Amino acid sequence: MKGEVVTLGHREFVQALALGGLRGWEVSSAEEALGAWKTILKQEGVALVLLPLWVEKALREEILAKKVSRTPPLVLALPDPLEGETGEVVATLSEYIRTSLGVKI
């Protein structure tokens, strides 16, 4: 069974991941994020949703409910590409990957 990976976040986040071929929803507020989140959940075949930490915090209860349900899609929150999880500036792509996923390249 194949599934699609999609993104949900601000313009830069979505565009950066679109370079890798991922489809995304650009949002700039918690209200827009909630609307896009509901749209994503209605889509067939979505296996993973990548989103920045601010969206996860804004939609905390909805995302927690999805994670607890143990049904697709899975949700993975990543730090902002320009700012690490603790607010430090991430300078390189390899540093971003290390900060986001814990994988050193």
N, C-alpha and C positions, 0 to 999 in steps of 0.2 A: 504494500500500500504506500503510495506516495502522498506527500503533503507539501503544501506551499509555506514558505517562510515570508512573513510580511512585517512591515515596520509601521510604527505609530509614534509621531513626535513632531518637533519643530522642523522647519524647512531644512536647515543644515543637516540635521540628523537623518531625515528621510532621504535627502539628496545624496549624502555620503554613502548610504547603504544601497541606494539605487544604482550606484556605479558597479555594484556587485550583482545587479540584476534583480534586486528585490523590489516588490511593489510596496507602496506605502501610502499612508494618510498623513497629510500635513495638518497639524493643529497648533494653535497658539494660546489656548486657554483650557481650563479644566472642563468647561461646558462642551467645547468642541471635541476634546479628547473623549468624553463620555459618549457623545453621539457617534464618533468613529469607532469606539470600542464596541458599541452595540451592533454597528454595521458589520464589523469583523466577525463577531460571534454568529451572525446569521449566515456567513459565507460557508459554503461547503469546501472541504479540502484544505483548510488552513490548519497547519500542524504546529507552527511556532510563531509567536508575536514578539518582536524585539522592540523595546521601548526605552526611552531615557528614564532615569530615576525620578525626575519631576513628575512624569505621567504616572508612574507607579504610586508615588505619594499622593497625587491628586485623586487617583481612582482606587485607593487602598482597599476599600471594602469590596468593590466589584472584582478586583483582581484576586483578592484573597479567596473570595467565593469560588472563582474559577479554579484556582490552584487546589482548593480543598475538594472540589468535585471530581478531580482526577480524570476529567474528560478533556479531549483536545479543544482548543489549542493549548500548548505549553506557553508559559510567559517567561521571558528573560529580560530583566532590566539592566541596562548598561549605563555607565557614567557618560556624561556629555563628552563628545570628542574633544572639545577644547578645554574641558575642566574635569579633573579626576573626581572620584567619589568624595574625597575630603576637601575639595575646593582647589587643589593644586593644579597648575596649568600642565597639560599633557602636550609635550613638544613633538613627538614623533609617532608615526603609525605603529611601530613595534611597541612603543611604550603604552599607547592606547590599548592595544590588544592585551598586553601584560596586565594593565590596570583593570580592564573589563573582564577578561576571561581567566586570568591567572596563568597564561601560557606565554613562555618566553620564546621569542623567535630571533 
